[in-house]
Each structure stands twice: as structure tokens, then as C-alpha cells.
Amino acid sequence: MILNRAAAALLLAALAALPAYAEEPRDAATALAEGTQEEPCAAETESAKRIQCLRKRHDSSSLYLLGMAFRTGGGVKADQDQALRLLRKASRKGSAAASLELALIYRGPRENEKDAGDLALGYAETSCEQQSPDGCTLYGTMLMETSPSENAEEAAEAFTMASSRGSGEAFLHLGRMTLLGLAGDGKMTAEELFLAAERRGITEASLRLGEIYRDGLTVPQNYQLAAEEFRKAAEKGNDEAMNDLAVLYTYGLGVEQSYSKARELYEKAVGLGSADAMNNLAMLYQYGFGVRKSYPMAARLLESAARQGSAQAFYNLALMRIRGQNYDRDEDQAFDLMSEAAKRNHPEAASNLGWMYWNGVGTPVNRRLGCRWWDNAVIAGNDTARENLTRLCRDVDLSSSAKGKAPENKREASGSPEPPAKGGQAKARSAGKASGSGR
């Protein structure tokens, strides 16, 4: 399945992958400008004279710039301990840029030191209190990484402060939080927040706009607008947007159906390392959509995606093993691959794994585990698993020892699996019942 995703899972994943801040030092002049501080000693064009000028001064801006010189080796020999001492002094004197740099240092190069996480969070908070929009954005990001539900209100306040000073990334974060119901005062909708971020040059905002138009999240579903937004992000090199736009071309949603354009976009995204695009391009080759059917090409793409941990790739490879496409038909390997996909919260894989346990396909019969995997798949919204669970598992005690033939291999020892995250609709493939089409 390459089109529909669970909206909640998508948004939670987005929050879990908030844009990372670079571990490299920021440009000092830019940082000072953002903190509304003037750069002293700017008239000195020679590095040695500039450093000498800074050494004579003790204001926050001079201390920050001198600390950055030692951090980067700009005009002096690099000395990270001296850089830290100077940046701490600058922070205490009110330099928002120094406080932010310290947060980034303890979040990056010194993250393994004792109390580094607390120090990073503390300096980010200080930078925010010192009115740095970047500091507030970082502080809000770190709060959401720690505990989204508990810290949402404080994070939203930090992002709101940053957005009031023009931070595009802060608008992006507020849009995400608004979609999840974790923020929002009614003044701006998620769509408006993403548009504000987009106007400030945030590429990901175009991607998120495309998603809410495609999926009808808080707005009427509109594939044409989705295609426009995905195209904006794709033209700026966003591989996820390339894949999403290619999906629209694959099915002719909001655009004229074109397998050739879809393939071109998938290939560009694959070149950027997108596992989703690898799966979708493999589908074109597997079914011959706009290309000559090639199971070997499909298998190579899926194997590449599986090496990245893609649940969809493991699932599709399992189906190819079951069907004997490119590989010899091998139920044992199909079971192992289906298990990998199910463990990665793939709904159809969880349903099919239940079917394999129930019927002893690639594994000894174990109806208790079969029903438990169907139960997990039901939580994920899989209709085939719901039907199987209702029809076949009424007399199976999921907490008791397995009924039917007891397994004698190590697969039984894995215990109770974690419930999969909610996924898309499954399609019954046969009476029995396995689910999913591999798309």
C-alpha cells in the first residue's frame, strides 16, 4: 500500500523527527544579528587585530565572538575548553547567541558528558528567555522530544514566541502540534501555520500542506492542491515530496496519470535514499506499470529498502517468496520476512503472520500466536484480521498455552509482540484468510 497512511501515525512520526539543529558552530555574525547585538571590533579586517580587540573588551558580544573564535579556530588556535569558558561568561552577561551555542554544544559534540542533556535544555531555555527565536525553537523542540503530552503547553509558548519574531520553523512546529490537538488558540489553523512557514522558505511546510490536502486533514480533500504543494517541495530536493507526488501520478490523483513521470520522480527519490520510493518503484517493476516487468529489478529495490529497515519492503519480499517471484518459493524465508515486517508495525504483515501461524505456513501451527497477531492487526484497523479473529478465535484463550500442534522451534520464544501502529485498510486475498496485495 503506497498511498494511504494513518494520519495520527504520520503526524506523531513527524513530531518525533523534528528538524535537527546542526552540531557545527553557527555563523557568528548571523547569530549576533538574530540576537539584535552589534558586532564589536568589526572595523578590524585583520584576524589578529580583531582578536586583540576582542580580548580587550568584556561585553557579552565580545565574549561570544572570542569564544566562537576559539571554537572554530578563527584567528586563534582552536581550544574547546577555552571556548566553553568564554561562551558561559557571555551567556551569563545576557548573550542569547552564546546560550544557544552552548545548548548546541551539549546537544552535539558533548552529548555523552554527564548531565549534557539537562545542560542543553537549560541553555536552550536561557536563550529563549533572552529573546532568541532560534533558542525558543530549539527549546520547544527539545521539550517535545522529551514528553510531547506533558510539555506541549510550554513548547507551544516557546514556538509562539519564535514565530512572533518570524521563525519559519516555529510556524512549522505549531502547525504540526495544532493538527495533533497539542496546540492552537483558534487564531490560526494548521493550514495557515504551514502557509506561514512556507512563505518563510521552509521546504517541509510545503510537504505538510500537501499531506493535509491529500488526506483531507482539517481541510476538504484536494488532490490538485496536494500535487502543487508536493511539487514545490520536490523541486527543492525533498525526497519524501518526490515520492508523494509520484504516487499521485501513479494513480492519476489531481494530475493526469503518468507512469513515466511517476517513475522519474521515484528514481530521483531513490537516488536520495528514499526507502518509500524504492518500494514504490519496485511495485512498477513487479507489476509492469509503465515499465517492462522485472522481478529481479523489483527484488533489488526491495532488498535495498529492507536494509534501511523498511517494513513495507520486508512485507513485499515475503510475498515474493510465497509466490516464487524472482526467488524459489520458500515458506520458511517468507515467514521470517513477514515476521520482520510485523515487528515493524506493518498491519497487513501482522494479519498475514497470524494466518501463517494458524495454518502452519513456514512455521509449526500455533493458533494462540495466530490469534494474537490477528488481535494486533485488528488494533491497526485490518479488516481481514478482524474477520479471522471473530470467526476463528472465539474459543482460543490468548493468554493460555497454544492450542493445536505445539511449536518446537525458536520462533515461539519471542513472546507477545507489541501492538502495531494504526495503518491502512487491508484487502482480503482469499478465504483462509491472508491479507494485502503488496502495494
C-alpha positions as CSV (number, residue, x, y, z in Angstrom):
1,M,0.0,0.0,0.0
2,I,1.7,3.2,-1.1
3,L,-1.0,5.9,-0.9
4,N,-2.9,6.0,2.4
5,R,-1.2,6.3,5.8
6,A,-2.6,6.7,9.2
7,A,-2.8,10.4,9.8
8,A,-2.1,10.1,13.5
9,A,0.9,7.8,13.0
10,L,2.2,10.2,10.3
11,L,1.9,13.3,12.5
12,L,3.4,11.6,15.5
13,A,6.3,10.4,13.4
14,A,6.8,14.0,12.2
15,L,6.9,15.2,15.8
16,A,9.4,12.5,16.6
17,A,11.6,13.7,13.7
18,L,11.7,17.4,14.4
19,P,14.3,19.2,12.3
20,A,17.7,18.6,13.8
21,Y,20.0,21.5,14.7
22,A,23.4,21.4,13.2
23,E,26.2,20.4,15.6
24,E,28.6,22.7,13.7
25,P,29.1,26.2,15.1
26,R,26.7,28.8,13.7
27,D,27.9,31.8,11.8
28,A,28.8,34.4,14.5
29,A,27.7,37.5,12.6
30,T,24.3,35.9,11.8
31,A,23.8,34.8,15.4
32,L,24.6,38.3,16.6
33,A,22.1,39.8,14.1
34,E,19.4,37.4,15.3
35,G,20.1,38.4,18.9
36,T,20.0,42.1,18.0
37,Q,23.6,42.5,19.2
38,E,26.1,44.6,17.4
39,E,29.5,43.1,16.4
40,P,32.3,44.9,18.1
41,C,35.7,45.2,16.5
42,A,34.1,44.8,13.1
43,A,36.3,47.6,11.7
44,E,39.4,45.4,12.3
45,T,39.8,43.5,9.0
46,E,42.9,41.5,10.0
47,S,42.2,38.5,12.1
48,A,45.0,39.1,14.6
49,K,44.0,42.7,15.2
50,R,40.3,41.7,15.6
51,I,41.2,39.0,18.2
52,Q,43.3,41.5,20.0
53,C,40.4,44.0,20.0
54,L,38.0,41.4,21.4
55,R,40.4,40.4,24.1
56,K,40.4,43.9,25.5
57,R,36.6,44.0,25.8
58,H,34.4,42.2,28.3
59,D,30.9,42.8,27.0
60,S,28.6,39.9,26.0
61,S,29.1,40.3,22.3
62,S,32.9,40.4,22.5
63,L,33.0,37.4,24.8
64,Y,30.7,35.4,22.5
65,L,32.8,36.3,19.4
66,L,36.0,35.4,21.1
67,G,34.5,32.2,22.3
68,M,33.5,31.3,18.8
69,A,37.0,32.1,17.5
70,F,38.4,29.5,19.9
71,R,35.6,27.1,19.0
72,T,36.3,27.3,15.3
73,G,40.0,28.2,15.2
74,G,39.2,31.6,13.5
75,G,42.3,33.8,14.1
76,V,43.5,31.7,17.1
77,K,44.4,28.1,17.8
78,A,41.2,26.1,18.4
79,D,40.6,25.4,22.1
80,Q,37.2,23.9,23.0
81,D,37.7,24.3,26.8
82,Q,38.5,28.0,26.4
83,A,35.6,28.4,24.0
84,L,33.2,26.9,26.7
85,R,34.6,29.3,29.4
86,L,34.1,32.3,27.2
87,L,30.7,31.3,26.0
88,R,29.5,30.7,29.5
89,K,30.6,34.2,30.5
90,A,28.8,35.6,27.5
91,S,25.7,33.7,28.4
92,R,25.7,35.0,32.0
93,K,26.1,38.5,30.6
94,G,22.9,38.1,28.5
95,S,24.2,36.8,25.1
96,A,21.3,34.8,23.6
97,A,23.7,33.7,20.8
98,A,26.1,32.3,23.4
99,S,23.4,30.5,25.3
100,L,22.1,28.9,22.1
101,E,25.6,27.8,21.1
102,L,26.1,26.2,24.4
103,A,22.8,24.3,24.0
104,L,24.0,23.1,20.6
105,I,27.4,22.0,22.0
106,Y,25.8,19.9,24.8
107,R,23.3,18.6,22.4
108,G,26.0,17.6,19.9
109,P,29.8,17.2,20.5
110,R,29.5,16.9,24.3
111,E,26.2,15.0,24.4
112,N,27.8,12.0,26.1
113,E,29.1,14.0,29.0
114,K,27.4,13.8,32.4
115,D,24.2,16.0,32.6
116,A,24.7,17.1,29.0
117,G,21.0,16.7,28.2
118,D,20.0,18.9,31.2
119,L,22.6,21.5,30.3
120,A,21.5,21.6,26.7
121,L,17.9,22.1,27.7
122,G,18.8,24.7,30.3
123,Y,20.9,26.7,27.9
124,A,18.1,26.5,25.2
125,E,15.6,27.8,27.8
126,T,18.0,30.6,28.7
127,S,18.5,31.6,25.1
128,C,14.7,31.7,24.7
129,E,14.3,33.9,27.8
130,Q,17.0,36.1,26.2
131,Q,14.6,36.5,23.2
132,S,16.3,34.4,20.6
133,P,13.8,32.9,18.1
134,D,16.3,30.1,17.3
135,G,16.7,29.5,21.0
136,C,12.9,29.3,21.5
137,T,12.6,26.9,18.6
138,L,15.3,24.7,19.9
139,Y,13.8,24.8,23.4
140,G,10.4,23.8,22.1
141,T,11.8,21.1,20.0
142,M,13.7,19.6,23.0
143,L,10.6,19.7,25.2
144,M,8.6,17.8,22.6
145,E,11.3,15.2,22.2
146,T,11.2,14.6,25.9
147,S,7.5,14.3,26.5
148,P,5.0,15.7,24.0
149,S,1.9,15.4,26.1
150,E,3.4,16.8,29.3
151,N,5.4,19.6,27.7
152,A,3.0,20.6,24.9
153,E,1.8,23.9,26.5
154,E,5.3,25.1,27.4
155,A,6.6,24.1,23.9
156,A,3.8,25.9,22.2
157,E,4.6,29.1,24.2
158,A,8.2,28.8,23.0
159,F,7.2,28.2,19.4
160,T,4.7,31.1,19.6
161,M,7.4,33.5,20.8
162,A,9.7,32.3,18.0
163,S,7.0,32.7,15.4
164,S,6.2,36.2,16.6
165,R,9.8,37.1,15.6
166,G,9.4,35.5,12.2
167,S,10.8,32.0,12.7
168,G,9.5,29.8,9.9
169,E,10.4,26.6,11.7
170,A,8.4,27.7,14.7
171,F,5.3,28.1,12.4
172,L,6.0,24.6,11.1
173,H,6.1,23.1,14.6
174,L,3.0,24.9,15.7
175,G,1.2,23.6,12.6
176,R,2.1,20.0,13.5
177,M,1.1,20.5,17.1
178,T,-2.2,22.0,16.0
179,L,-3.0,19.0,13.8
180,L,-2.4,16.8,16.8
181,G,-4.5,18.9,19.1
182,L,-1.5,19.8,21.2
183,A,-1.6,23.5,20.5
184,G,-3.8,26.1,19.0
185,D,-5.5,29.2,20.3
186,G,-8.0,29.3,17.4
187,K,-6.3,32.3,15.8
188,M,-4.5,30.2,13.1
189,T,-5.4,26.9,11.7
190,A,-2.8,24.2,10.8
191,E,-3.1,25.1,7.2
192,E,-2.5,28.8,7.9
193,L,0.5,28.0,10.1
194,F,2.0,25.8,7.4
195,L,1.4,28.5,4.8
196,A,3.2,31.0,7.1
197,A,6.2,28.6,7.3
198,E,6.1,28.1,3.6
199,R,6.3,31.8,3.0
200,R,9.4,31.9,5.1
201,G,11.1,29.4,3.0
202,I,10.6,26.2,5.0
203,T,10.5,23.4,2.4
204,E,8.9,20.9,4.8
205,A,5.9,23.2,5.2
206,S,5.1,22.5,1.5
207,L,5.3,18.8,2.2
208,R,3.0,19.0,5.2
209,L,0.5,21.2,3.2
210,G,0.5,18.5,0.5
211,E,-0.3,15.9,3.1
212,I,-3.2,17.7,4.7
213,Y,-4.7,18.4,1.2
214,R,-4.2,14.8,0.1
215,D,-5.6,13.3,3.2
216,G,-8.3,15.9,4.0
217,L,-6.8,16.7,7.4
218,T,-8.8,19.7,8.8
219,V,-9.5,20.8,5.2
220,P,-11.5,19.4,2.3
221,Q,-9.5,16.7,0.4
222,N,-8.0,18.3,-2.7
223,Y,-5.5,16.2,-4.8
224,Q,-4.8,19.1,-7.1
225,L,-3.6,21.4,-4.3
226,A,-1.7,18.4,-2.8
227,A,0.1,17.9,-6.1
228,E,1.0,21.6,-6.2
229,E,2.5,21.6,-2.7
230,F,4.4,18.3,-3.2
231,R,5.8,19.7,-6.4
232,K,7.1,22.8,-4.6
233,A,8.9,20.7,-2.1
234,A,10.1,18.2,-4.7
235,E,11.7,21.0,-6.7
236,K,13.7,21.9,-3.7
237,G,15.1,18.4,-3.4
238,N,12.7,16.9,-0.8
239,D,12.7,13.1,-1.5
240,E,9.5,12.5,0.5
241,A,7.7,15.0,-1.6
242,M,9.1,13.4,-4.8
243,N,7.7,10.1,-3.7
244,D,4.3,11.5,-2.7
245,L,4.0,13.4,-6.0
246,A,4.9,10.2,-7.8
247,V,2.2,8.3,-6.0
248,L,-0.4,10.9,-7.3
249,Y,1.0,10.4,-10.9
250,T,0.8,6.6,-10.4
251,Y,-2.9,6.7,-9.7
252,G,-3.9,9.9,-11.5
253,L,-5.0,11.8,-8.4
254,G,-5.1,15.5,-9.0
255,V,-2.8,15.1,-12.0
256,E,-3.0,13.2,-15.3
257,Q,-2.0,9.6,-14.7
258,S,1.6,9.1,-16.0
259,Y,3.7,6.1,-15.1
260,S,6.7,7.7,-16.8
261,K,6.5,10.8,-14.7
262,A,5.9,8.6,-11.6
263,R,9.0,6.5,-12.4
264,E,11.1,9.6,-13.0
265,L,10.2,11.0,-9.6
266,Y,10.6,7.7,-7.8
267,E,14.1,7.3,-9.4
268,K,15.1,10.8,-8.2
269,A,13.9,10.0,-4.7
270,V,15.6,6.6,-4.8
271,G,18.8,8.4,-5.7
272,L,18.4,10.4,-2.5
273,G,18.0,7.2,-0.5
274,S,14.2,7.1,0.0
275,A,13.1,3.7,1.1
276,D,9.4,4.5,0.3
277,A,10.4,5.4,-3.2
278,M,12.3,2.1,-3.5
279,N,9.2,0.2,-2.5
280,N,7.0,2.1,-5.0
281,L,9.4,1.9,-7.9
282,A,9.7,-1.9,-7.1
283,M,5.9,-2.1,-7.5
284,L,6.1,-0.6,-11.0
285,Y,8.6,-3.3,-12.0
286,Q,6.8,-6.0,-10.2
287,Y,3.5,-5.4,-12.0
288,G,4.9,-3.9,-15.2
289,F,3.3,-0.4,-14.7
290,G,4.9,1.7,-17.4
291,V,8.0,-0.4,-17.5
292,R,9.0,-3.9,-18.6
293,K,8.0,-6.2,-15.8
294,S,11.2,-7.3,-14.0
295,Y,11.1,-9.3,-10.8
296,P,14.9,-9.1,-10.4
297,M,14.8,-5.3,-10.5
298,A,11.9,-5.2,-8.0
299,A,13.7,-7.6,-5.7
300,R,16.9,-5.4,-5.8
301,L,15.0,-2.3,-4.9
302,L,13.1,-4.1,-2.1
303,E,16.3,-5.5,-0.7
304,S,17.8,-2.0,-0.6
305,A,14.8,-0.7,1.2
306,A,14.8,-3.6,3.7
307,R,18.4,-2.8,4.5
308,Q,17.1,0.5,5.7
309,G,14.6,-1.3,7.9
310,S,11.5,-0.7,5.8
311,A,8.6,-2.7,7.0
312,Q,6.9,-2.5,3.6
313,A,10.0,-3.9,1.9
314,F,10.1,-6.9,4.2
315,Y,6.4,-7.4,3.6
316,N,6.7,-7.3,-0.2
317,L,9.8,-9.5,-0.1
318,A,7.8,-12.0,1.9
319,L,5.0,-12.0,-0.7
320,M,7.6,-12.6,-3.5
321,R,9.0,-15.6,-1.6
322,I,5.5,-17.0,-1.1
323,R,4.7,-16.5,-4.8
324,G,8.1,-17.7,-6.1
325,Q,8.7,-14.3,-7.9
326,N,12.5,-14.0,-8.6
327,Y,13.2,-16.4,-5.7
328,D,12.4,-20.1,-5.3
329,R,9.2,-20.4,-3.4
330,D,10.3,-20.7,0.2
331,E,7.7,-20.6,3.0
332,D,10.3,-20.5,5.8
333,Q,12.0,-17.4,4.5
334,A,8.6,-15.9,3.8
335,F,7.7,-16.4,7.4
336,D,10.9,-14.8,8.6
337,L,10.4,-11.8,6.3
338,M,6.7,-11.4,7.3
339,S,7.8,-11.6,11.0
340,E,10.3,-8.7,10.4
341,A,7.6,-6.6,8.8
342,A,5.0,-7.4,11.5
343,K,7.6,-6.5,14.2
344,R,7.9,-3.1,12.5
345,N,4.2,-2.5,12.9
346,H,3.0,-3.3,9.4
347,P,-0.7,-4.0,9.7
348,E,-1.1,-6.4,6.7
349,A,2.1,-8.2,7.8
350,A,0.6,-8.7,11.3
351,S,-2.6,-10.1,9.7
352,N,-0.7,-12.4,7.4
353,L,1.6,-13.6,10.2
354,G,-1.4,-14.6,12.1
355,W,-2.6,-16.6,9.1
356,M,0.8,-18.3,8.7
357,Y,0.8,-19.3,12.4
358,W,-2.8,-20.5,12.2
359,N,-2.1,-22.6,9.1
360,G,1.5,-23.7,9.8
361,V,2.9,-21.9,6.8
362,G,6.7,-21.6,7.3
363,T,6.3,-22.4,11.0
364,P,4.6,-25.0,13.2
365,V,0.9,-24.5,13.8
366,N,0.3,-22.2,16.7
367,R,-3.2,-20.9,16.9
368,R,-2.7,-18.9,20.0
369,L,0.0,-16.8,18.4
370,G,-2.0,-16.7,15.2
371,C,-5.0,-15.2,17.1
372,R,-2.7,-12.8,19.0
373,W,-1.2,-11.4,15.8
374,W,-4.7,-11.1,14.3
375,D,-5.7,-9.2,17.5
376,N,-2.7,-6.9,17.0
377,A,-3.7,-6.4,13.4
378,V,-7.3,-5.5,14.4
379,I,-5.9,-2.7,16.6
380,A,-4.2,-1.5,13.5
381,G,-7.5,-1.5,11.6
382,N,-7.1,-4.5,9.4
383,D,-10.5,-5.8,8.4
384,T,-9.2,-9.3,7.3
385,A,-7.7,-9.9,10.7
386,R,-11.0,-8.7,12.3
387,E,-12.9,-11.3,10.3
388,N,-10.5,-14.1,11.1
389,L,-10.4,-13.2,14.8
390,T,-14.2,-13.1,15.1
391,R,-14.7,-16.3,13.1
392,L,-11.8,-18.5,14.3
393,C,-10.6,-17.3,17.6
394,R,-13.7,-17.3,19.8
395,D,-12.6,-20.5,21.6
396,V,-8.8,-19.6,21.8
397,D,-7.6,-18.3,25.1
398,L,-4.9,-15.8,24.1
399,S,-3.3,-15.9,27.5
400,S,-3.1,-19.7,27.8
401,S,-0.7,-22.2,26.2
402,A,-1.0,-22.7,22.5
403,K,-3.8,-24.9,21.1
404,G,-3.1,-27.2,18.2
405,K,0.3,-28.5,17.4
406,A,2.9,-27.1,19.9
407,P,5.8,-25.3,18.1
408,E,9.2,-26.8,18.6
409,N,11.3,-24.0,17.1
410,K,12.7,-20.8,18.5
411,R,10.0,-18.7,16.8
412,E,7.6,-19.4,19.7
413,A,10.1,-17.9,22.2
414,S,9.7,-14.3,21.0
415,G,6.6,-13.9,23.3
416,S,3.9,-11.3,22.9
417,P,4.5,-8.8,20.1
418,E,4.0,-5.1,20.5
419,P,0.7,-3.8,19.0
420,P,1.3,-2.3,15.6
421,A,0.6,1.3,15.0
422,K,-2.7,2.0,13.2
423,G,-2.3,1.5,9.5
424,G,-4.4,1.4,6.3
425,Q,-7.2,-0.7,5.1
426,A,-6.4,-4.3,4.2
427,K,-7.9,-6.3,1.4
428,A,-9.0,-9.9,1.7
429,R,-7.0,-12.0,-0.8
430,S,-8.5,-15.5,-0.3
431,A,-10.7,-17.4,2.0
432,G,-8.4,-18.5,4.7
433,K,-7.5,-15.6,5.0
434,A,-4.3,-13.8,4.1
435,S,-4.4,-10.1,3.5
436,G,-2.7,-7.5,1.5
437,S,-1.7,-7.1,-2.1
438,G,1.9,-5.9,-1.6
439,R,1.1,-2.4,-2.8
